[in-house]
Amino acid sequence: QVQLVESGGGLVQAGGSLTLSCAASGSIFSPNIMGWYRQAPGKQRDLVATITSGGVTNYADSVKGRFTISRDNAKNTVYLQMNSLKPEDTAVYYCNQKASRGPYLPYDYWGQGTQVTVSL
């Protein structure tokens, strides 16, 4: 079992910046993919960005050029640096980790979520 704990959410004005962190603990398998997803009220949960153990990244078109995902494998932590924030970025942001685990089924774990609110 893997535990994911997010931190760093809060209230920020449009154009501002915020950094989210997610620390993983437990039975972590490598390699794995960690990512950030977000869900606004009345909408589905969508991908924001992912990063592999080797550092290969993928971003949603809506955040390209503004957000940067990174990870520290030694600390089992993934980060999301958010710049030039817009009101439409307002959502609950969730941390995710996916990995295979030998002969067992792959795992897919989620954090509890952290609220990001961008005011006009």
Secondary structure by P-SEA (a helix, b strand, c coil): cbbbbbcbbbbbcccbbbbbbbbbbcccccccccbbbbbcccccccccccccccbbbbbcccccccbbbbbcccccbbbbbbcccccccccbbbbbbbbbcccccbbbbbccbbbbbbcc
